[in-house]
Amino acid sequence: MGKFFVTTPIYYINDKPHIGHAYATIAADVLARYRRQQGDSVLFTTGTDENSQKTVQAAEALGQPLDQYTNAMAQQWQKTWNDLGISYTKFIRTTDADHHKAVLNFIKRVDVAGDVYKDNYEGLYCVGHESFMREDELVDGKCPDHNKAPEKVKEENYFFRLSKYQDKLLSHIEAHPEFIQPETRRNEVVAFIKRGLQDFSISRSKKHWGIGWPGDKDQVVYVWFDALVNYLTASGFPDDGYKEWWPADLHVVGKDITKFHCIYWPAMLMSANIELPARIFGHGFFTVDGQKISKSLGNAVDPRELVGIYGIDALRYYLLREIPFGADGEFTRERFETIYNTDLANELGNLVQRVAVMVTKYFGGQVGEVPPHSHDVKAYKDAMDVYRFDKALEEVWYLVKGLNQYIEEEKPWALAKTDTEQLAYVLRQAVSDLDQISMLLLPFLPTTAGKISATFADGKVHPEVGILFPKTDTIEKTEFKVK
């Protein structure tokens, strides 16, 4: 038994969760479930980033007090992950007292290292990123991620000596190529560092919302110097015993925040003399019907809407099978329904029902002694080790398609008339294969895997479990029928 500590980003609460947020959270959930299945102890954290200007603007737009707004939105985010069956261990809020304690302790460590100083700052601030930006990061004078020109800001702030850690960061990345994945993200980060790192502001004036700067009533902690510490907070930092979990094994982040996680965060940890996380994975983006997810465009798909119609597992399957983790992808409702009907309803759901119906029809629902699993799953495990969820599911579907083909070739309906001994062998082998498929699907489709196991539990067929994935044109017809 080992330990596995995986994190999602903590999310801004200026709006409700959309399908893009669900993507990263579901991916982390798959890894958490997979490692638990391997016998590891797992710490899986997610949460909300509440100390930002975005939060202030959203609350003001609704005419709500900040504490009322943040509490309501944090509850909505947590409920969404609960509704989606996310098996997180801790839900972190940056307004929590234990997080404030962690941030203040962390700042003290960095200050003792001589890496904090006060200076005047004049620069470009992107509210979308809650970050100051360099001129060479802009495209036509705008933030490329938000398509808006940054605000010109002049303030007296505290700064972190990021430039001090340029060579040390490059050396660490070179010595540990697995530290930043996929390779495209690592190359982007290295290129950014080699252009020269600049010290960055780690506080804002008191008029902003956030944790008060220690010993300075006129400043609050800058959002990233606050938010990134959440990963340490989750481990129990600064209390004794936090190293039971730290360092984190994996940070799952979107590619738009890799700079903060792969440059700011490790440099901050180096300054505080705290071990770096083992791995940071920057996943890609996906568009909805060819357009970037945007509140203004009205295409920010609510994952709970899809789950309410098709179930949690259908959403999980589409996102992880259709979009290679780390690459950009596309979501369309038409493609979603096609994948649902072909892969899930027809190939998997119909397969489980066919086997259950035949065992019921020919053997009174008694499965009998099932042979051990017989298929090699090395390729599946190799894919999981490098977060190629699409490849892992592809391996599972080789088994699904193979079992469908096996049934077509063996023709149990014909064997029932000529060779009942071979019929029993074929159906028991089919049940064994389905049991193995359910085990491989458990991290990805936990509800479905549980239903497959329940259908054939205790050596009997249990028709009350129902159809796994009813066709979209009969979505309400979920009864189990024995023909």
C-alpha positions in Angstrom: 0.0 0.0 0.0 1.2 3.5 -0.8 -0.2 7.0 -0.7 -1.5 9.2 -3.5 -2.2 12.9 -3.2 -4.0 14.4 -6.2 -5.5 18.0 -6.5 -7.7 19.9 -8.9 -7.3 23.7 -9.2 -9.5 25.6 -6.8 -12.1 27.4 -8.9 -13.2 31.1 -9.0 -16.7 31.5 -7.7 -17.8 34.4 -10.0 -20.1 32.0 -11.8 -21.5 28.4 -11.4 -19.5 25.4 -12.6 -19.5 24.5 -16.3 -18.5 21.4 -18.2 -14.9 22.7 -18.5 -14.5 22.7 -14.8 -16.1 19.3 -14.6 -13.4 17.9 -17.1 -10.5 18.5 -14.8 -12.4 17.4 -11.7 -13.6 14.2 -13.3 -10.1 13.4 -14.5 -8.7 13.8 -11.0 -11.6 11.7 -9.7 -10.7 8.8 -12.1 -7.1 8.8 -10.8 -8.2 8.9 -7.2 -10.6 6.0 -7.7 -8.0 4.0 -9.7 -5.4 4.4 -7.0 -7.9 3.4 -4.3 -8.6 0.3 -6.4 -4.9 -0.5 -6.3 -5.0 -0.4 -2.5 -3.4 3.1 -2.0 -4.5 5.6 0.6 -5.7 8.7 -1.3 -6.0 12.4 -0.5 -8.1 14.1 -3.3 -8.7 17.8 -2.9 -10.7 20.4 -4.7 -12.3 23.7 -3.7 -13.0 27.3 -4.3 -10.7 30.4 -4.8 -12.7 33.2 -3.1 -10.2 35.9 -2.3 -10.2 37.6 -5.7 -11.4 40.7 -7.4 -13.7 38.5 -9.5 -15.6 37.6 -6.4 -16.0 41.3 -5.4 -17.3 42.2 -8.9 -19.8 39.2 -9.0 -21.1 40.0 -5.5 -21.5 43.7 -6.4 -23.4 42.9 -9.6 -25.9 40.9 -7.5 -26.1 43.5 -4.8 -25.1 40.9 -2.2 -22.7 41.2 0.8 -19.4 39.4 0.1 -19.8 36.8 2.9 -23.4 35.9 1.8 -22.3 35.6 -1.8 -19.2 33.5 -1.1 -21.0 31.1 1.2 -23.8 30.6 -1.3 -21.4 30.0 -4.3 -19.1 27.7 -2.4 -22.1 25.6 -1.5 -23.2 25.5 -5.1 -19.8 24.3 -6.3 -19.6 21.7 -3.6 -23.1 20.5 -4.3 -22.3 20.2 -8.0 -19.3 17.9 -7.3 -21.5 15.9 -4.9 -24.2 15.6 -7.6 -21.5 14.4 -10.1 -20.3 11.8 -7.7 -16.8 13.3 -7.3 -15.0 11.3 -4.5 -13.0 14.2 -3.1 -11.5 13.9 0.3 -11.3 17.6 1.2 -13.1 20.7 -0.1 -10.9 23.7 0.4 -12.2 27.3 0.7 -9.6 30.1 0.7 -11.8 31.9 3.3 -11.4 29.1 5.8 -9.4 29.8 9.0 -7.0 26.9 8.5 -6.1 28.2 5.1 -5.5 31.7 6.5 -3.1 30.1 9.0 -1.3 28.2 6.3 -0.9 31.3 4.1 0.5 33.5 6.9 3.0 30.8 8.0 4.1 30.4 4.4 4.7 34.1 3.9 6.8 34.1 7.1 9.0 31.4 5.7 9.5 33.2 2.4 10.2 36.5 4.2 12.8 34.8 6.4 14.5 33.5 3.2 14.9 37.2 2.2 12.6 36.9 -0.8 10.0 39.5 0.1 10.4 43.2 -0.5 8.2 46.3 -0.9 8.2 48.5 -4.0 6.1 50.6 -6.3 4.6 48.7 -9.2 3.1 49.9 -12.5 2.0 47.4 -15.0 -0.8 45.5 -16.8 -3.3 43.6 -14.7 -5.6 40.9 -16.1 -8.7 40.5 -13.9 -9.6 37.2 -15.7 -6.3 35.6 -14.6 -6.0 37.8 -11.4 -2.5 38.3 -12.6 -0.1 41.0 -13.8 1.0 40.3 -17.3 4.1 41.1 -19.4 3.9 42.8 -22.8 5.2 39.7 -24.6 2.3 37.6 -23.2 -0.3 39.8 -24.9 -1.7 39.3 -28.4 -2.7 42.6 -30.1 -2.5 44.2 -26.7 -5.0 41.7 -25.2 -4.8 38.7 -22.9 -5.1 35.8 -25.4 -7.2 33.7 -22.9 -9.8 36.4 -22.2 -9.5 38.6 -25.3 -9.5 41.7 -23.2 -6.9 44.4 -22.7 -5.4 44.3 -19.2 -6.0 47.2 -16.8 -3.1 49.6 -16.2 -2.4 49.5 -12.5 0.0 51.5 -10.3 0.4 50.4 -6.6 2.8 50.0 -3.8 3.0 46.2 -3.2 5.1 43.5 -1.7 7.1 41.5 -4.2 8.5 38.0 -4.4 12.0 37.5 -5.8 11.0 35.1 -8.6 14.1 36.1 -10.7 16.3 34.5 -8.0 15.0 31.1 -8.8 15.3 31.1 -12.6 18.3 28.8 -12.9 17.2 26.6 -10.1 13.8 26.0 -11.8 15.4 25.2 -15.1 17.8 22.7 -13.4 14.9 21.0 -11.6 12.9 20.7 -14.8 15.9 19.3 -16.7 16.6 16.8 -13.9 13.0 15.8 -13.6 11.4 15.8 -17.0 8.3 14.1 -15.6 7.7 17.2 -13.4 5.7 19.0 -16.0 3.4 17.1 -18.4 2.5 16.7 -21.2 5.8 17.6 -23.0 4.1 20.5 -24.9 3.4 22.2 -21.5 6.9 21.5 -20.3 8.4 23.1 -23.5 6.2 26.2 -23.1 7.2 26.6 -19.5 10.9 26.2 -20.2 10.7 28.8 -23.1 9.0 31.3 -20.8 11.6 30.9 -18.1 14.4 31.3 -20.6 13.0 34.7 -21.7 13.8 35.9 -18.2 11.8 35.8 -15.0 10.6 39.0 -13.3 9.8 39.4 -9.7 6.0 39.6 -9.2 3.6 41.3 -6.8 2.3 39.2 -4.0 0.0 41.8 -2.4 -2.6 44.4 -3.4 -3.9 47.5 -1.6 -6.4 47.0 1.2 -9.3 48.1 -1.0 -9.1 44.6 -2.5 -10.7 41.5 -0.9 -8.4 39.0 0.7 -6.2 37.8 3.6 -4.6 40.8 5.4 -0.9 41.1 5.0 0.9 40.3 8.2 2.0 43.5 9.9 0.6 45.8 7.3 -3.0 47.0 7.6 -2.9 48.6 4.1 -2.2 45.4 2.1 -3.9 42.1 1.4 -2.2 38.9 0.1 -2.2 38.7 -3.7 -4.5 36.1 -5.1 -2.0 33.6 -6.4 0.3 33.8 -3.4 -2.8 32.9 -1.4 -4.5 30.4 -3.8 -1.5 28.2 -4.5 -1.0 27.5 -0.8 -4.3 25.7 -0.7 -2.5 22.5 -1.7 -0.4 22.7 1.4 -3.4 23.6 3.5 -5.1 20.4 2.3 -2.1 18.4 3.6 -2.4 19.9 7.1 0.4 22.5 6.8 1.8 24.1 8.9 0.9 21.7 11.7 3.1 18.7 12.5 2.3 15.7 10.3 1.6 17.5 7.0 4.5 15.6 5.5 2.4 12.5 5.8 0.8 13.6 2.5 3.1 16.3 1.2 4.6 16.5 -1.4 1.5 16.2 -3.7 1.8 13.4 -6.3 -0.1 15.3 -8.9 -1.6 18.7 -9.6 -4.2 18.6 -12.4 -4.5 22.1 -13.9 -5.7 23.8 -17.1 -3.1 24.9 -19.6 -4.1 28.6 -19.0 -2.7 28.4 -15.4 0.5 26.3 -16.0 2.6 29.5 -15.6 1.4 29.9 -12.0 1.7 26.3 -11.1 4.9 25.4 -13.0 6.9 28.6 -12.3 5.4 30.6 -9.4 4.5 27.7 -7.2 7.7 25.7 -7.4 9.8 28.9 -6.9 7.6 29.8 -3.9 8.2 26.3 -2.4 11.9 26.5 -3.0 12.0 29.8 -1.1 10.0 28.3 1.8 12.3 25.3 1.8 9.4 22.9 1.1 9.6 19.9 -1.2 8.1 20.4 -4.7 5.2 18.3 -6.0 6.1 15.3 -8.0 4.1 16.1 -11.1 2.0 18.9 -12.7 -0.3 18.0 -15.6 -1.7 20.8 -17.7 -4.7 19.5 -19.6 -6.0 21.2 -22.8 -9.2 23.1 -23.5 -12.2 22.1 -25.4 -14.7 24.1 -27.4 -18.5 23.7 -27.4 -19.9 23.5 -30.9 -16.8 25.0 -32.3 -16.7 28.0 -29.8 -14.7 28.6 -26.7 -16.7 28.2 -23.5 -18.0 31.7 -22.6 -20.6 33.1 -20.3 -21.4 35.9 -22.8 -22.0 33.4 -25.6 -24.3 31.4 -23.4 -22.6 28.1 -24.3 -21.3 27.3 -20.8 -22.9 23.8 -20.6 -24.1 22.9 -17.1 -22.8 19.4 -16.5 -25.8 18.7 -14.2 -28.1 19.2 -17.1 -26.5 16.3 -19.1 -26.3 14.1 -16.0 -30.0 14.7 -15.3 -30.8 13.2 -18.7 -28.1 10.7 -19.5 -26.5 9.9 -16.1 -23.2 10.7 -14.6 -21.2 7.9 -16.3 -22.2 9.0 -19.8 -20.7 12.4 -19.2 -17.5 10.9 -17.7 -17.2 8.5 -20.7 -17.5 11.2 -23.3 -15.1 13.6 -21.8 -12.4 11.0 -21.2 -12.8 8.8 -24.3 -13.4 11.5 -26.8 -10.7 14.1 -25.7 -7.1 12.8 -25.1 -6.1 14.2 -21.8 -3.6 17.0 -22.4 -4.9 17.9 -25.9 -7.6 20.3 -27.0 -11.0 18.8 -27.9 -14.5 19.5 -28.9 -17.9 19.0 -27.3 -21.1 18.8 -29.3 -24.5 17.5 -28.2 -24.8 15.6 -31.4 -21.5 13.8 -30.9 -22.3 13.2 -27.3 -25.6 11.4 -28.2 -23.8 9.4 -31.0 -21.2 8.1 -28.5 -23.9 7.5 -25.9 -26.0 5.4 -28.2 -23.2 3.4 -30.0 -20.6 2.8 -27.3 -22.7 2.8 -24.1 -26.3 1.9 -25.0 -25.5 -0.6 -27.8 -22.1 -2.1 -27.3 -21.9 -2.2 -23.5 -25.5 -1.9 -22.2 -27.0 -4.3 -24.8 -24.1 -6.7 -24.1 -24.8 -6.9 -20.4 -28.5 -7.3 -21.0 -28.1 -10.0 -23.6 -25.9 -12.1 -21.3 -28.3 -11.6 -18.4 -31.3 -12.5 -20.5 -29.7 -15.7 -21.8 -28.5 -16.9 -18.4 -32.1 -16.2 -17.2 -33.7 -17.9 -20.1 -31.5 -21.0 -20.4 -30.4 -21.5 -16.7 -33.1 -20.0 -14.6 -30.8 -17.1 -13.7 -28.2 -19.3 -12.1 -24.7 -18.4 -13.4 -22.8 -21.2 -11.8 -19.0 -21.3 -11.3 -17.4 -18.5 -13.2 -13.8 -19.0 -14.6 -11.1 -16.5 -13.6 -10.4 -13.4 -15.6 -8.3 -14.3 -18.7 -7.5 -11.1 -20.5 -4.1 -9.3 -20.2 -4.6 -5.7 -19.0 -1.0 -4.4 -19.2 -1.8 -1.9 -21.9 -4.7 -0.6 -19.8 -2.4 -0.1 -16.8 0.4 1.5 -18.9 -2.2 4.0 -20.2 -3.4 4.8 -16.8 0.2 5.4 -15.5 0.6 8.2 -18.1 -2.9 9.6 -17.8 -4.0 8.5 -21.3 -7.6 7.9 -20.2 -8.7 7.6 -23.8 -6.3 4.8 -24.5 -7.3 3.0 -21.2 -10.9 3.1 -22.3 -10.0 2.0 -25.7 -8.4 -1.1 -24.2 -11.7 -1.8 -22.2 -13.7 -1.4 -25.4 -11.5 -4.0 -27.1 -12.8 -6.4 -24.5 -16.4 -5.1 -24.9 -16.3 -5.6 -28.7 -14.4 -8.9 -28.4 -17.1 -10.3 -26.1 -19.9 -9.1 -28.4 -18.0 -10.9 -31.3 -17.5 -14.0 -29.2 -21.3 -14.3 -28.5 -22.0 -13.8 -32.2 -19.6 -16.5 -33.1 -20.6 -19.0 -30.5 -24.4 -18.4 -31.0 -25.7 -19.4 -27.6 -29.3 -19.5 -28.9 -28.2 -22.3 -31.3 -26.1 -24.1 -28.6 -29.3 -24.2 -26.4 -30.7 -26.7 -28.9 -27.5 -28.8 -29.5 -24.9 -28.5 -26.7 -26.0 -27.3 -23.3 -22.6 -28.0 -21.8 -20.9 -25.7 -24.3 -23.7 -23.2 -23.8 -22.9 -23.1 -20.0 -19.2 -22.6 -20.7 -19.8 -19.7 -23.1 -22.2 -17.9 -20.8 -20.0 -18.4 -17.8 -17.0 -17.1 -19.8 -19.1 -14.1 -20.8 -20.0 -13.4 -17.2 -16.3 -13.6 -16.3 -15.4 -11.2 -19.0 -18.1 -8.8 -17.9 -16.8 -8.9 -14.3 -13.3 -8.0 -15.6 -14.7 -5.2 -17.7 -16.6 -3.9 -14.7 -13.3 -3.8 -12.7 -11.5 -1.9 -15.4 -14.4 0.5 -15.8 -14.7 1.2 -12.0 -12.5 4.3 -12.0 -14.2 5.7 -15.1 -17.8 4.7 -14.8 -18.3 3.8 -11.1 -22.1 3.6 -11.2 -22.1 1.4 -14.4 -19.3 -0.9 -13.0 -21.4 -1.3 -9.8 -24.5 -2.2 -11.8 -22.6 -4.8 -13.9 -21.3 -6.4 -10.7 -24.8 -6.3 -9.1 -26.4 -7.9 -12.2 -24.4 -11.1 -11.7 -23.8 -10.9 -7.9 -23.8 -14.1 -5.8 -23.9 -16.4 -8.9 -27.3 -15.2 -9.9 -28.9 -12.8 -12.4 -30.6 -9.8 -10.8 -32.9 -8.3 -13.4 -34.0 -5.6 -11.0 -30.7 -3.7 -11.6 -32.2 -2.5 -14.9 -30.9 -1.4 -18.3 -27.5 0.3 -18.0 -27.9 2.9 -20.8 -31.4 3.2 -22.4 -31.4 4.5 -25.9 -31.9 8.2 -26.1 -35.3 7.8 -27.9 -36.5 5.6 -25.0 -34.6 7.3 -22.2 -37.5 6.8 -19.7 -37.8 3.1 -20.4 -35.4 1.6 -18.0 -37.1 -1.6 -17.1 -35.2 -4.9 -17.5 -37.0 -7.2 -20.0 -36.5 -10.9 -20.3 -37.5 -12.0 -23.8 
